[in-house]
Amino acid sequence: MKIAIVGVSGAVGQEFLKVLEQRQFPADELVLFGSSRSAGKNYSFRGQTLTVKELKHNDDFKDIDIALTSAGAGVSREYAETITRFGTVMIDNSSAFRMDADVPLVVPEVNPEDCRVRPRNIIANPNCSTIIMVVALKPINDLSPIRNIHVATYQAASGAGAAAMQELFTQTRQALDNAPVTVEKFKYQLAFNLIPQIDVVTDNDYTKEEMKMHNETRKILHSDLMVSASTIRVPVLRAHSEAVWAETEQPLDPVRVRTAMEQTEGLTVQDNPAECLYPMPLYVAGKDDVYVGRIRADLTNPRCIHFWCVGDQIRKGAALNAVQIAEYMIRQRML
């Protein structure tokens, strides 16, 4: 088994290295690719030093089974044919192919079987906020089909990359020192602030990030349900939080929902608010599972379940999900 990482120097690329090593992924060889700026850098993997190769239009992917790509949508579009030409399966973390009809959009705990049909040998990793939400929605949807979702997300700086995380550190120090605050990665200062816009606003006054949650959730769940989202950037480093209202066809008892969530792979239930037990991004950062709590009936709608969920944006929201797709394909002998 020969694996490649494309975009290894970025935050998600670095997490790919950690996840592959921690999970003892069955790779006999790992090849690293990056831009001309990253080419020549060295990274450690399983006690070996690996050197980054420059991504080019050549035959470098001829013997590679799986390529985990996280170099941006433009790079993914440009190099997709080069990467997949000889049969390599491209598991792409960008937004380039998510809504293409001939590219499966996969969360392994929810719709792993979609990996089987991949005409272009590309599998798309969903948006991080979508991944975190649909893992928590799966047991509810199994109990009674979901018709409508309202969600407010509280998204960490990591969603904008490693430089954004560093900017949050810098801004916090500057603010505490009463010094001028540097603003580069975001429209406004993020430290000690909330920014109620992620990505550009579309014609319907929802942002692209909010529309991703609508469109991607429908594709993953194979449903015509409606998703109305508000996405908010918060001064947290790397775990996204979400308040979710899910309206189902039939009323559901919160106790039954909690039990189903406890039995769902990839979910950890922390739900004892009387004892102040619920998921928080500070403690979920670095964890594999999506954590869920505050499970309760909605006071305005008897068919609505309300819950709070938190997931590590770089890990389950990106790198881990892609690696789990690869693991599933190996187990199912899909390569």
N, C-alpha and C positions, 0 to 999 in steps of 0.2 A: 504494500500500500504506500503510494507516494502522494504526499499532500503539499499544497502550496498555500502561502499567505500572500495576498496582494494588498499592499498598503500597510506593511508591518510596522512602520514607524509611528502611525497614528494611535490614538487612545484605544480604539477597538482592535487594531492590529496587535498592539502590545497585550491586550486582554486575550486575544486568540492564543498567543504563546503560553500565557499562564493557564488557560483553561485546558489546552491540549496536554500540557504536562501534568496538571493536577488530576485530570481524569484518565491518565494513562491511555490516551487515544492510540489505537493500534496502527500507528504510522511507522513504516520502516525507514522513511526518508522524508524530511521536511525541507522545502525550498522557499526562500524568502524573496519577495519582489517589492520594489518601490520605485519612486521617481528618480530622476537623475540626481536630485539633491540627497536622497537616501542611499543611493547605490554606494557600496563599499563599507557601509556601517556594519558592525558586528553585534550579534545578539546571542545570548546563551540559551540553549535548549537541551535538556537532559544531559547536562555536563559537557556538551559540545559547543563550539563556537561556530555560528553560521553567519555567512556574509551575504548581505542584501545584493541581489542582482537588479539591474535596471530593467524595468518592464518595457519590452519592445515588441514590435510586430515581427516575430520570428517563430522558430519551432521549439521554443523552450518548454512548452506545455505538452509536448508529444507523449511523454510517458507518465504524466501526472493524472492521478485518478480523480482527485477533488481539489478545487481551488476555492479557498475562503477569501472573498474579496471585500475590501472596505477602503476604497480609495476615492469615493465620490461618484455621483451619477454620471458625470461626463466621462470619466475614465472607464467606468463600467460599460457604457455604451460604445465607446471607441474600441475597447479591447475584447468585447464579448466574443466576437467571431474568432479572434486569435486564440483566446483561452479555450474555447469549446471545440475547435476545428477537428481535433484528433480524438474526441470522445471524453474529454475532461468535463466533469460536472461542476458547474460554476454556482456556488451558493453565495448570493450577492446581498450585501448589507445596505446598499444604497436604495434610493427611490426609483432608480432607472426603469425597472421592469415590473414593479409590484402590481400594477393594474393591467398589464398586458394579458390578454385572454389566453395566450399559449404559454404562460409562465405561472406555475403554481406558487401560491403565497402561503407559507407553511409555519405553523406553530406546532411542534411535535406532540404536545399534550392535547391538542385540539383536533387537528386535521392531518396527521402524518401520512395517511394513505394518498393524499394529493401528490406526494413525491413521485408516484408511479408514472404519471403522465406528464412528461416534460419534453415536448417536441424539440425545443431548442437547447436541451441539456442545461437549462438555467432554472434555478429555484431561488425565489426572492425571500429575503428576510423581511418581515413587516416592520413598520415604524415601532420604535421602542414603546411608546405609550399605548399603542394598539396591542402589542404582545402582552404587556402586563395586564391589561383589561380583559382580554379574551381568555386568558388562563383562568381568571376568577369567574368569568361568565359561563365557562363550559359546564360545570355541574348544574347551574341554574337552567341553562338551555336544555339540558338532558331531562330535567324534571318537568319543564313546561316551556315550549318555544317562546323565545323573547320577541316581543313586537316593537318595543321602543326603548331607547337608552338615553338618559341624560348623564353627562359626565363633566366634572370639572377636574382638570389635571393641575398638579403643582410640580413642575418639572425642574430638575436640577440643572446646574450649569454644565454638567458633563454632556448634556444633549447638544451643546454647541461646540464640543471638542475640548481637547486638553488645554488649549490656549484660553478658553473661557473659564475653565476651572482655576487656572493660574490667575486670571484677571480678578476672580472673586476673592482669592487670597490677598492679592495686591490691594484691591479696593477696601477690603476690611481693615488692613493695616493702615492705609491712608486715612480712612474715616476715623479710626480710633486715635490717630495722631493729629487730627484736625488739619490734615494736609489736603491739597487739591486732589480730587479723585480722578484717576485715569479711566476713561470710557472709550473702548475700542471695539470689543466683540459684540456689545449690545447697544441698543439705541439709547438706553439710559443706564445710570448706575444701578447695579444689581444688589450690592451690599446694603443690607438694612432696607430693602425695597422689594416690591413685587412688580412685575411687568406683565400686564394682561394681554400680551400679543406674542405669539411665536410664529415666525414666518410671515409672509406677506398676506395682505387681505385680498380676498377674491371678490368677484362681482356680487355675491350674495351676502357680503359683510362678514363671512366666516373666513378664518385664515386657512392657508394651505395645510397647516398642521391639523387643524380641526376637521377639515374635509378628508384628510388621510384617515383619521379615525373612523369617519362615517363609511367611506368607500372600502377600506381594508377589512373592517369588521364584517361587512356584508359578504365580501368575497371569502373570507376564512370560514365563516359559519354557514356559507351557502344559503343565505337568507335575504329576504327583502326588508328586514327590519330597518328602522330609522335610528340614527345616532346624532344627537345634538350635543356638541362639545364646546367647552370653553377651556383653552389651554393657557396656562399662566406660568411664567418663569419665576422661580423663587430662589433665594440665596442659600441653596443646599448644594453640596458638592456632586453627588453621583447617584442618588436614588430618587426615582419619580414616585409621587403619591397621587392617588386619584379618589375622588368621591363619586360613587356611581349609583344611579337610580335605574333599575332594570324592571320594565313592565312586561309581565308574562301573560300568556293566554288564559291561564288559570291562576287563581290566588294560591300562594305558597306560604306555608308556615315557616317562619324564620328558623325554628329548631330543625326542621327537615332540611332546609338549605344549609345550615351550619354543619349538619351531619354529612351531607353530600360533599361539601367542601373539604371536610376532614379526610374524606376517602379519596380525594382527587390527587393524582400525581402532579407534583410541581407546586402544590399549594400548602402553605403552613397557616393554620388558623390561630390567631392570637385575639381572643374575643372575650374579655372579662372586664368591661369598662368600670364595674364597681370596684375592682382592684387596680384600676388604671393600667390594664393590660390591653394593648392594641399596637399595631405596627407603626413604626416611626422610621423615617429615612436614615437617621443617624445609626440605627442598629441593624438595618437591613442591608446597608452598603457592604458589598463583598459576599453576599449570600446568593445561593443559586435559586431558591424558591421565590415565588410571589407570596407575600404575606397579606392576610386579609383579616379584618376585624370590624367592629361596630355594625354587625349584621343585624338588621331590624326591619320591621314592616314600616312602610311609608304611611304617614298620617293622612295624606291627601288622596291616596289611591290604594284600594284593597288588593290590587293585582301588582303592586310595585314593591320590590325588595331594595333596600338601601344598604350599601356597604362601603367600606374604606379599604383600599389595597395599596401596597407599596412594593416596588421591585427595583433592583439595581439596574440602572439604565444601561450601563456599559456591559454588564454581564448577561442577565436574562433578556434585557432589552436589545441585545446586539450579539456579542461574541458567543455566549453560551448557547443561545437559540440556534445559531448557525452550526455549531459543533454538534448539538443534539440532532439536528437534521442529518448530518453526516453519519453519526452513530446509528441512527435508525436505518439509513440506507444500507449500511454495512450489515447490520443484523438481518435485514430482510433480503439480502443478496441482490440489491438493485443496481449494483455497479457492473 
